[in-house]
Amino acid sequence: QVQLVESGGGLVQAGGSLGLSCAASGRALSRYAMGWFRQAPGKEREFVAAISWSGGSTYYTDFVKGRFTISRDNAKNTMYLQMNSPKPEDTAVYYCAASIYSSSSLLSTPGTYNYWGQGTQVTISS
């Protein structure tokens, strides 16, 4: 079992910056690929970014490319999402997740993740 806990959410103005963390316990995070998803009210959960177990490969959805950066520190059992120049439409609950799969084609799909955090609210004001 892996327990994931997100932190760092809050309220920030558009154009600012915000950093999210996802701390893992139970098993070594290095065994898993990791991802960030988000869900806005009334919308389905959507893929934001993913990172391979080693951190050597990263994947982003188009609407965050160039603005968000995913990273991980396996020694600290922690994953990060740095959000630069956020926009009001980035407002959502952000979830981190761990997957035993490594294929990039699978990491954008919520159903392929084995463990999820409880989520952290991110609100971007205009």
VEXTOR-384067 format. One record per residue (C-alpha): x, y, z; residue in three letters. Coordinates in steps of 0.25 Angstrom, whole numbers, m for minus. Example, Ala and Ser with C-alpha at 12.3 -4.5 7.8 and 13.67 -1.06 7.14 Angstrom:
<rs>
<r <49,m18,31>,"ALA"> <r <55,m4,29>,"SER"> 
</rs>
This chain:
<rs>
<r <0,0,0>,"GLN"> <r <4,14,m3>,"VAL"> <r <m2,26,4>,"GLN"> <r <m1,40,m3>,"LEU"> <r <m3,53,3>,"VAL"> <r <m3,66,m5>,"GLU"> <r <0,80,1>,"SER"> <r <3,94,m4>,"GLY"> <r <m11,97,m10>,"GLY"> <r <m17,111,m7>,"GLY"> <r <m21,124,m13>,"LEU"> <r <m12,131,m23>,"VAL"> <r <m14,142,m33>,"GLN"> <r <m13,139,m48>,"ALA"> <r <1,141,m53>,"GLY"> <r <7,137,m40>,"GLY"> <r <13,124,m35>,"SER"> <r <9,112,m27>,"LEU"> <r <16,99,m23>,"GLY"> <r <9,86,m19>,"LEU"> <r <16,74,m12>,"SER"> <r <12,60,m11>,"CYS"> <r <18,52,0>,"ALA"> <r <17,37,0>,"ALA"> <r <18,27,11>,"SER"> <r <17,12,12>,"GLY"> <r <26,8,0>,"ARG"> <r <37,14,m8>,"ALA"> <r <32,24,m18>,"LEU"> <r <43,20,m27>,"SER"> <r <35,8,m31>,"ARG"> <r <24,16,m37>,"TYR"> <r <22,26,m48>,"ALA"> <r <14,38,m43>,"MET"> <r <4,47,m48>,"GLY"> <r <m4,60,m45>,"TRP"> <r <m19,61,m48>,"PHE"> <r <m29,72,m46>,"ARG"> <r <m44,73,m45>,"GLN"> <r <m52,85,m45>,"ALA"> <r <m66,86,m41>,"PRO"> <r <m76,79,m50>,"GLY"> <r <m64,74,m59>,"LYS"> <r <m58,61,m60>,"GLU"> <r <m44,58,m54>,"ARG"> <r <m33,62,m64>,"GLU"> <r <m19,59,m67>,"PHE"> <r <m9,70,m64>,"VAL"> <r <5,64,m64>,"ALA"> <r <13,51,m61>,"ALA"> <r <27,46,m58>,"ILE"> <r <34,33,m60>,"SER"> <r <39,26,m47>,"TRP"> <r <53,31,m50>,"SER"> <r <49,45,m53>,"GLY"> <r <56,44,m66>,"GLY"> <r <43,45,m74>,"SER"> <r <32,55,m72>,"THR"> <r <18,57,m79>,"TYR"> <r <9,69,m80>,"TYR"> <r <m5,72,m85>,"THR"> <r <m4,83,m95>,"ASP"> <r <m11,94,m86>,"PHE"> <r <0,94,m76>,"VAL"> <r <12,92,m85>,"LYS"> <r <22,103,m82>,"GLY"> <r <15,107,m70>,"ARG"> <r <15,95,m60>,"PHE"> <r <27,86,m57>,"THR"> <r <26,73,m50>,"ILE"> <r <38,67,m43>,"SER"> <r <41,57,m32>,"ARG"> <r <51,54,m21>,"ASP"> <r <51,39,m19>,"ASN"> <r <61,40,m7>,"ALA"> <r <50,49,0>,"LYS"> <r <39,40,m5>,"ASN"> <r <32,53,m11>,"THR"> <r <27,58,m24>,"MET"> <r <25,73,m28>,"TYR"> <r <17,81,m37>,"LEU"> <r <22,96,m39>,"GLN"> <r <11,104,m45>,"MET"> <r <16,117,m52>,"ASN"> <r <7,127,m58>,"SER"> <r <m6,120,m54>,"PRO"> <r <m19,124,m60>,"LYS"> <r <m33,125,m54>,"PRO"> <r <m37,113,m62>,"GLU"> <r <m26,105,m54>,"ASP"> <r <m35,106,m42>,"THR"> <r <m38,92,m37>,"ALA"> <r <m35,81,m27>,"VAL"> <r <m22,75,m31>,"TYR"> <r <m19,60,m28>,"TYR"> <r <m6,53,m28>,"CYS"> <r <m6,38,m32>,"ALA"> <r <4,26,m33>,"ALA"> <r <4,16,m44>,"SER"> <r <11,3,m46>,"ILE"> <r <10,5,m61>,"TYR"> <r <21,12,m69>,"SER"> <r <16,14,m83>,"SER"> <r <13,29,m86>,"SER"> <r <1,25,m93>,"SER"> <r <m5,20,m80>,"LEU"> <r <m1,31,m71>,"LEU"> <r <m11,41,m76>,"SER"> <r <m22,32,m72>,"THR"> <r <m28,32,m57>,"PRO"> <r <m32,18,m58>,"GLY"> <r <m17,13,m59>,"THR"> <r <m13,19,m46>,"TYR"> <r <m13,10,m33>,"ASN"> <r <m12,20,m22>,"TYR"> <r <m18,34,m20>,"TRP"> <r <m17,45,m10>,"GLY"> <r <m28,53,m4>,"GLN"> <r <m26,65,m13>,"GLY"> <r <m23,80,m10>,"THR"> <r <m31,92,m14>,"GLN"> <r <m24,102,m24>,"VAL"> <r <m31,115,m26>,"THR"> <r <m26,125,m36>,"ILE"> <r <m32,139,m36>,"SER"> <r <m33,148,m48>,"SER"> 
</rs>
